Amino acid sequence: MSTNISRKIKDLLEQNRQSQEKAIVFLADELMKKRLIVFVGAGCSISAGLPSWADLISDIKVKSKTKTNETDLLRIASKIEKEEGKLRFREEVVSRLRKLPSSPASLHRSLVQLEVNLFITTNYDHLLEEAFRDEGIAPAVISRDKDIPTIDPTRKTIVKLHGDIDSPSSIIISSIDYHRYSSEHSSFVDWLNSKAVENTVLFVGTSFTDQRLKDADDYVLKRFGDFRRPACIFLKLPIRGQSVPEEDYRVEFVDCRFNGCSKLNVIGPTKFTRCAWYT
């Protein structure tokens, strides 16, 4: 078993080395055609020092002394919200996201250097905005779906699907929020679907646990099938100790496929200098 796993690791690394140029050429081509948009997930904020979703909810759960045997984070959030109230719960979230970090991570600074005008995120924080301002750019920020018609395709724009810390009431955080999202924020849903049809989306810092992303790809698949624009995601290659079961090496790749679809291109960076291409 260990020999087989070792061989699999070597094969992955070899694919990674051989496919670097192909991945870079593809993304560069999409950039030149103005057809690339970037989705910024929570992993980017975590890399800058902000708490993960799990740590955030766990910390507030302890402070609020909320008692529950629930393990699903969205349901835990709903339980806290019920006991603490919507406003107080969101204020706790905001206070934790304002404390750290003092500046954007290098990843944010790298992203804003791209010749891309549209950035989509489910993050509440201002790290991406601050990275733009550090470059002397004042991006347009859209956090409410009624403002979608104001988007200027020639201007740097950040669309915040799940709200912003400057507006606690806009934050999408509980299972109830997610359940109602498609009806209460239908304009965001329709807009996201259209963008997935028209553009190549580069996902950074996400694992596709967000149902909105899965729904968007389902929408495109039903209407365009294999002719839709391809999506790409950065994921660290699954290099682990040889004692880890073989199936663990497939987890990161399985998780980033939409309902079994094999057309999502996974770019496995080694310190973001080497890329692997999977179809």
C-alpha positions as CSV (number, residue, x, y, z in Angstrom):
1,M,0.0,0.0,0.0
2,S,2.7,2.5,1.0
3,T,4.5,1.8,-2.3
4,N,1.4,2.5,-4.3
5,I,0.8,5.7,-2.4
6,S,4.3,6.8,-2.9
7,R,4.0,6.2,-6.7
8,K,0.7,8.2,-6.7
9,I,2.4,11.1,-5.1
10,K,5.3,11.0,-7.6
11,D,2.8,10.8,-10.5
12,L,0.9,13.9,-9.1
13,L,4.1,15.9,-8.8
14,E,5.2,14.9,-12.3
15,Q,1.8,16.0,-13.7
16,N,2.2,19.2,-11.7
17,R,5.6,19.9,-13.3
18,Q,4.7,19.0,-16.8
19,S,1.4,20.9,-16.9
20,Q,2.6,24.3,-15.5
21,E,2.9,26.0,-18.8
22,K,-0.4,24.8,-20.1
23,A,-2.3,26.2,-17.1
24,I,-0.5,29.5,-17.2
25,V,-1.1,29.9,-20.9
26,F,-4.8,29.1,-20.5
27,L,-5.4,31.7,-17.7
28,A,-3.3,34.3,-19.6
29,D,-5.4,33.8,-22.7
30,E,-8.6,34.3,-20.6
31,L,-7.1,37.4,-19.1
32,M,-6.3,38.9,-22.5
33,K,-9.8,38.2,-23.8
34,K,-11.2,39.9,-20.7
35,R,-13.1,36.8,-19.9
36,L,-11.6,36.0,-16.5
37,I,-13.3,36.8,-13.2
38,V,-12.0,35.9,-9.7
39,F,-13.9,34.3,-6.9
40,V,-12.3,35.0,-3.5
41,G,-13.1,32.5,-0.8
42,A,-12.6,32.4,3.0
43,G,-9.2,30.7,2.6
44,C,-7.8,34.0,1.4
45,S,-8.9,35.8,4.6
46,I,-7.6,32.9,6.8
47,S,-4.2,33.3,5.1
48,A,-4.2,36.9,6.3
49,G,-4.8,35.9,9.9
50,L,-8.6,36.1,10.2
51,P,-10.4,33.2,11.9
52,S,-11.8,30.3,9.9
53,W,-15.6,29.9,9.7
54,A,-15.4,27.0,12.2
55,D,-13.2,29.0,14.6
56,L,-15.5,32.0,14.3
57,I,-18.7,30.1,15.2
58,S,-17.0,28.1,17.9
59,D,-15.6,31.2,19.6
60,I,-19.0,32.9,19.6
61,K,-20.7,29.7,20.8
62,V,-18.4,29.5,23.8
63,K,-18.8,33.2,24.7
64,S,-22.6,33.1,24.4
65,K,-22.7,29.8,26.3
66,T,-24.9,28.3,23.7
67,K,-25.7,24.7,24.5
68,T,-26.2,22.4,21.5
69,N,-25.1,18.9,20.3
70,E,-25.4,20.1,16.7
71,T,-22.2,19.7,14.6
72,D,-23.4,21.5,11.4
73,L,-21.9,25.0,11.6
74,L,-24.9,26.7,9.9
75,R,-27.3,25.1,12.4
76,I,-25.1,26.1,15.3
77,A,-25.1,29.7,13.9
78,S,-28.9,29.5,13.8
79,K,-29.0,28.3,17.4
80,I,-26.8,31.2,18.5
81,E,-28.9,33.7,16.5
82,K,-32.1,32.4,18.2
83,E,-30.6,32.8,21.7
84,E,-28.6,36.0,21.2
85,G,-30.7,37.8,18.6
86,K,-29.9,38.6,15.0
87,L,-28.3,41.9,15.7
88,R,-26.1,40.9,18.6
89,F,-24.9,37.8,16.9
90,R,-23.9,39.7,13.8
91,E,-22.2,42.4,15.9
92,E,-20.1,39.6,17.5
93,V,-19.1,38.4,14.1
94,V,-18.2,41.9,12.9
95,S,-16.1,42.6,16.0
96,R,-14.0,39.5,15.4
97,L,-13.4,40.3,11.8
98,R,-12.3,43.9,12.5
99,K,-9.6,42.9,15.1
100,L,-7.2,41.1,12.7
101,P,-5.3,41.4,10.5
102,S,-3.8,44.9,10.3
103,S,-3.1,44.5,6.5
104,P,-4.0,42.3,3.6
105,A,-2.1,39.1,3.0
106,S,0.3,38.8,0.1
107,L,-2.3,36.7,-1.7
108,H,-4.7,39.7,-1.7
109,R,-2.0,41.9,-3.0
110,S,-1.2,39.4,-5.8
111,L,-4.9,39.1,-6.8
112,V,-5.4,42.9,-7.2
113,Q,-2.4,43.0,-9.6
114,L,-4.4,40.9,-12.1
115,E,-5.9,42.6,-15.1
116,V,-9.4,41.6,-13.9
117,N,-12.2,44.0,-13.2
118,L,-14.7,41.7,-11.5
119,F,-14.0,40.0,-8.1
120,I,-16.8,38.0,-6.4
121,T,-16.6,37.0,-2.8
122,T,-18.6,35.5,0.1
123,N,-16.2,37.1,2.6
124,Y,-17.5,39.9,4.9
125,D,-14.1,41.6,5.5
126,H,-12.4,44.5,3.8
127,L,-9.0,42.9,3.0
128,L,-9.6,42.9,-0.7
129,E,-10.7,46.5,-0.7
130,E,-7.7,47.5,1.4
131,A,-5.4,45.7,-1.1
132,F,-6.8,47.7,-3.9
133,R,-6.5,51.0,-2.0
134,D,-2.9,50.2,-1.2
135,E,-2.5,50.2,-5.0
136,G,-4.2,53.6,-5.3
137,I,-7.4,52.1,-6.6
138,A,-10.8,52.8,-5.1
139,P,-12.9,49.7,-6.1
140,A,-16.7,49.8,-6.4
141,V,-18.2,47.5,-3.8
142,I,-21.6,45.9,-4.3
143,S,-23.1,44.2,-1.2
144,R,-26.8,44.5,-2.0
145,D,-28.4,42.9,-5.0
146,K,-30.4,46.0,-5.8
147,D,-27.1,47.7,-6.8
148,I,-26.2,45.1,-9.4
149,P,-27.4,47.4,-12.3
150,T,-24.8,50.0,-11.2
151,I,-21.9,47.7,-12.0
152,D,-19.4,49.3,-14.5
153,P,-17.6,46.5,-16.4
154,T,-14.6,48.9,-17.0
155,R,-14.1,49.5,-13.3
156,K,-12.6,47.4,-10.5
157,T,-15.6,45.9,-8.7
158,I,-16.0,43.7,-5.7
159,V,-19.4,41.9,-5.4
160,K,-20.0,40.6,-1.9
161,L,-22.6,37.9,-2.1
162,H,-23.0,37.4,1.6
163,G,-22.8,40.9,3.0
164,D,-20.3,43.3,4.5
165,I,-19.0,44.0,8.0
166,D,-20.1,47.7,7.6
167,S,-23.7,46.5,7.3
168,P,-24.3,43.7,9.9
169,S,-27.9,43.2,8.8
170,S,-26.6,42.2,5.3
171,I,-24.5,39.3,6.6
172,I,-25.6,35.8,5.5
173,I,-24.5,33.5,8.2
174,S,-27.2,31.1,9.5
175,S,-29.0,28.1,8.0
176,I,-32.1,30.2,7.8
177,D,-30.2,32.9,5.8
178,Y,-29.0,30.2,3.3
179,H,-32.4,28.6,3.0
180,R,-34.0,32.0,2.1
181,Y,-31.1,33.2,0.0
182,S,-32.5,32.1,-3.4
183,S,-35.8,33.9,-2.8
184,E,-34.6,37.0,-0.9
185,H,-31.6,37.5,-3.1
186,S,-32.8,36.2,-6.4
187,S,-31.1,39.0,-8.3
188,F,-27.7,37.9,-7.0
189,V,-28.5,34.3,-7.9
190,D,-29.5,35.1,-11.4
191,W,-26.5,37.4,-11.9
192,L,-24.1,34.8,-10.6
193,N,-25.6,32.2,-13.0
194,S,-25.1,34.6,-15.9
195,K,-21.5,35.3,-15.0
196,A,-20.8,31.5,-14.8
197,V,-22.2,31.2,-18.3
198,E,-20.2,34.1,-19.9
199,N,-16.9,33.9,-18.1
200,T,-14.1,31.7,-16.9
201,V,-14.1,31.8,-13.1
202,L,-10.9,31.4,-11.2
203,F,-11.7,30.2,-7.6
204,V,-9.1,31.0,-4.9
205,G,-9.5,30.1,-1.3
206,T,-12.7,28.0,-1.5
207,S,-13.6,24.4,-1.3
208,F,-17.0,24.6,-2.9
209,T,-19.0,24.1,0.2
210,D,-21.2,27.1,-0.7
211,Q,-24.5,25.9,-2.1
212,R,-24.7,29.1,-4.2
213,L,-21.7,28.0,-6.2
214,K,-23.0,24.5,-6.8
215,D,-26.4,25.9,-7.9
216,A,-24.7,28.2,-10.3
217,D,-22.8,25.4,-12.0
218,D,-25.9,23.2,-12.1
219,Y,-27.7,26.1,-13.9
220,V,-25.0,26.3,-16.5
221,L,-24.7,22.5,-17.0
222,K,-28.4,22.1,-17.6
223,R,-28.4,24.8,-20.4
224,F,-25.0,24.5,-21.9
225,G,-23.6,21.1,-20.9
226,D,-19.9,20.7,-21.9
227,F,-20.0,23.9,-23.9
228,R,-20.0,26.1,-20.9
229,R,-17.0,28.2,-20.0
230,P,-14.6,26.1,-17.9
231,A,-13.9,27.0,-14.3
232,C,-10.5,26.8,-12.5
233,I,-9.6,26.4,-8.9
234,F,-6.3,26.6,-7.0
235,L,-5.9,23.7,-4.5
236,K,-2.7,22.6,-2.8
237,L,-1.6,19.2,-4.0
238,P,-2.6,16.4,-1.5
239,I,0.9,15.5,-0.2
240,R,0.7,13.7,3.1
241,G,2.5,11.0,5.1
242,Q,2.6,7.5,3.6
243,S,0.6,6.1,6.5
244,V,-2.5,8.0,5.4
245,P,-5.1,5.8,3.7
246,E,-5.1,5.9,-0.1
247,E,-8.6,7.3,-0.4
248,D,-7.6,10.4,1.5
249,Y,-5.5,11.5,-1.5
250,R,-8.6,11.9,-3.5
251,V,-10.6,14.0,-1.1
252,E,-9.5,17.4,-2.2
253,F,-10.1,16.6,-5.8
254,V,-13.5,15.0,-5.3
255,D,-14.7,17.9,-3.2
256,C,-14.1,20.4,-5.9
257,R,-16.3,18.8,-8.5
258,F,-19.8,20.0,-9.0
259,N,-22.1,17.0,-8.5
260,G,-19.6,14.6,-10.0
261,C,-18.8,16.9,-13.0
262,S,-15.2,16.2,-14.2
263,K,-14.8,19.4,-16.2
264,L,-13.6,21.6,-13.4
265,N,-9.9,22.4,-13.9
266,V,-7.9,21.9,-10.7
267,I,-4.7,23.9,-10.5
268,G,-2.5,22.4,-7.8
269,P,0.1,25.0,-6.8
270,T,3.3,24.3,-5.0
271,K,3.9,27.7,-3.2
272,F,1.9,29.1,-6.2
273,T,4.8,28.6,-8.6
274,R,3.9,25.3,-10.2
275,C,0.5,24.3,-11.6
276,A,-1.1,21.0,-12.5
277,W,-4.0,20.6,-15.0
278,Y,-6.8,18.1,-14.5
279,T,-9.8,17.6,-16.7
